[in-house]
Amino acid sequence: MGVRSEQKEKTRRSLIEAAFSQLSAERGFSSLSLREVAREAGLAPTSFYRHFRDMDELGLTLVDEGGLTLRQLMRQARLRIASRGGSIIRTSVHTFMEFIENNPNVFRLLLRERSGTSAAFRQAVLREIRHFIAELADELQKKSGFSAREAEVQAEAMVTLVFSAGADALDMGAEERLALAERIILQLQMIVRGAEHYHRSRHEGL
């Protein structure tokens, strides 16, 4: 990558980070203006258009980046388990809670746009959630011998549960979040046990 390309990417990153930094519990992406984001990034408004067509394109980029960041963290957690051992459910839940604690604005964006007014944004968030479900389903099928359908349904239930709990965790203190994490771990374990029983009963003809 040349110096010019590096500078362009650096400027693009500054716009993305400026937008994320302005999100809060009280303020969603739809209330941000192009001028505010450019000013926060230390750029002239006209410079914005060298990197994004409009605010919608920037917003979709934020959704993609937020989902990718979380997926990468979860992959790293699975790699740690593969090399060091441990509970995949416990490690994954605590990794997810750490993500929310360290990146609350990113998760708020995913939550809000999941049911927002923009169809493009809703589809982008749904796409990210489907990525989570697909990756988890693949893991479940490899490790537990579930059929593709069984693994997908189980993964969907688990991801839905965790994302829903994440919305509650945003406004909790450390102790409350830890208690919530333990409850989620138990609920996920019950989903797994139920899925295992269902799988066995189908193959045993019960």
C-alpha positions in Angstrom: 0.0 0.0 0.0 1.4 3.4 -1.1 1.7 6.5 1.1 -1.4 8.0 -0.6 -3.5 4.9 -0.1 -2.4 4.7 3.5 -3.4 8.3 4.1 -6.8 7.7 2.5 -7.4 4.6 4.6 -6.3 6.6 7.7 -8.8 9.3 6.9 -11.6 6.8 6.3 -10.9 5.2 9.6 -11.0 8.6 11.3 -14.5 9.1 10.0 -15.7 5.7 11.1 -14.2 6.1 14.6 -15.7 9.7 14.8 -19.1 8.3 14.1 -18.8 5.5 16.6 -17.6 7.9 19.3 -20.7 10.1 18.9 -23.1 7.2 19.5 -24.5 6.8 23.0 -27.4 5.5 25.0 -29.2 8.8 24.2 -28.1 9.2 20.6 -28.5 6.8 17.7 -26.9 6.9 14.3 -29.9 8.5 12.6 -29.4 11.7 14.7 -25.8 12.2 13.5 -25.1 14.7 10.8 -22.4 14.6 8.1 -20.9 17.9 9.4 -20.7 16.6 13.0 -18.9 13.4 12.0 -16.5 15.3 9.7 -15.8 17.9 12.4 -15.2 15.2 15.0 -12.7 13.6 12.6 -11.0 16.9 12.0 -12.0 17.1 8.4 -13.8 19.5 6.1 -17.4 18.3 5.2 -16.4 18.1 1.5 -13.6 15.5 2.4 -16.4 13.1 3.6 -17.5 12.4 0.1 -14.1 11.1 -0.9 -14.7 8.1 1.3 -18.5 7.6 1.5 -21.3 8.5 -0.8 -23.5 9.6 2.1 -24.3 9.0 5.7 -26.2 5.8 4.9 -23.1 4.2 3.4 -21.1 5.2 6.4 -23.8 3.7 8.7 -23.8 0.4 6.7 -20.0 0.3 7.1 -20.4 0.8 10.9 -22.8 -2.2 11.0 -20.4 -4.4 9.0 -17.5 -3.4 11.1 -19.3 -3.9 14.4 -20.4 -7.4 13.4 -17.0 -8.3 12.1 -15.3 -7.1 15.3 -17.5 -9.2 17.4 -17.2 -12.3 15.2 -13.4 -12.0 15.3 -13.4 -11.9 19.1 -15.6 -15.0 19.2 -13.4 -16.8 16.8 -10.3 -16.0 18.9 -12.2 -17.3 21.9 -12.9 -20.6 20.1 -9.2 -20.9 19.2 -8.1 -20.3 22.8 -10.5 -23.1 23.8 -9.1 -25.4 21.1 -5.5 -24.9 22.3 -6.0 -24.5 26.1 -9.3 -26.3 26.8 -12.2 -24.9 28.8 -15.9 -24.5 28.4 -16.9 -23.0 25.0 -20.2 -21.7 26.4 -18.6 -20.0 29.4 -15.7 -18.6 27.4 -17.9 -17.3 24.7 -20.4 -15.6 27.0 -17.7 -13.8 29.0 -16.0 -12.8 25.7 -19.4 -11.4 24.5 -19.9 -9.5 27.8 -16.4 -8.0 27.6 -17.2 -6.8 24.1 -20.3 -5.0 25.3 -18.4 -3.5 28.2 -15.6 -2.2 25.9 -17.7 -1.4 22.8 -21.1 -0.3 24.1 -21.7 2.1 21.2 -21.0 -0.7 18.6 -23.5 -3.0 20.2 -26.1 -0.3 20.6 -25.8 0.4 16.9 -26.5 -3.2 16.0 -29.5 -3.4 18.4 -31.1 -0.1 17.2 -30.6 -0.7 13.5 -32.0 -4.3 13.8 -35.4 -2.8 14.2 -34.8 0.7 12.7 -36.7 2.4 10.0 -34.1 1.8 7.2 -34.6 -1.5 5.4 -31.0 -1.5 4.2 -29.8 -1.2 7.8 -32.1 -3.9 9.0 -30.9 -6.2 6.3 -27.3 -5.4 7.1 -27.8 -6.3 10.8 -29.7 -9.4 9.9 -26.9 -10.4 7.7 -24.4 -10.0 10.6 -26.6 -12.1 12.8 -26.9 -14.8 10.2 -23.1 -14.9 10.0 -23.0 -15.6 13.8 -25.6 -18.3 13.4 -23.9 -20.0 10.5 -20.5 -20.0 12.2 -22.0 -21.4 15.5 -24.0 -24.0 13.6 -20.9 -25.2 11.7 -19.1 -25.5 15.1 -22.0 -27.5 16.6 -22.3 -29.8 13.7 -18.5 -30.6 13.8 -18.4 -31.2 17.5 -21.7 -32.8 18.3 -22.7 -34.7 15.2 -26.0 -32.8 14.8 -27.6 -32.6 11.4 -27.3 -29.3 9.5 -30.9 -28.4 10.4 -30.5 -29.4 14.1 -27.3 -27.3 14.3 -28.9 -24.3 12.6 -32.0 -24.3 14.9 -29.9 -24.7 18.0 -27.5 -22.0 16.9 -30.3 -19.6 16.1 -31.8 -20.1 19.6 -28.5 -19.5 21.3 -27.6 -16.4 19.3 -31.1 -14.9 19.8 -30.8 -15.5 23.6 -27.3 -14.0 23.9 -28.2 -10.9 21.8 -31.3 -10.3 23.8 -29.3 -10.5 27.1 -26.7 -8.2 25.6 -29.4 -5.4 25.4 -30.0 -5.8 29.2 -26.2 -5.9 29.9 -25.6 -2.4 28.4 -27.2 -0.7 31.4 -25.8 -3.0 34.1 -22.9 -2.6 36.5 -20.1 -5.1 36.7 -21.7 -7.3 39.4 -25.1 -7.4 37.6 -23.4 -8.2 34.3 -21.5 -11.1 35.9 -24.8 -12.5 37.4 -26.5 -12.1 34.0 -23.6 -13.9 32.3 -24.0 -16.9 34.7 -27.7 -17.0 34.0 -27.1 -17.0 30.3 -24.5 -19.8 30.6 -27.1 -21.9 32.4 -29.7 -21.2 29.8 -27.4 -22.0 27.0 -26.4 -25.3 28.7 -30.0 -26.2 29.0 -30.5 -25.5 25.2 -27.5 -27.7 24.5 -28.8 -30.5 26.7 -32.3 -30.3 25.2 -30.8 -30.4 21.7 -28.7 -33.5 22.6 -31.8 -35.2 23.9 -33.8 -34.3 20.8 -31.0 -35.6 18.6 -30.8 -38.9 20.5 -34.6 -39.4 20.6 -34.8 -38.9 16.8 -32.1 -41.5 16.1 -33.6 -44.0 18.7 -37.0 -43.6 17.2 -38.6 -42.2 20.4 
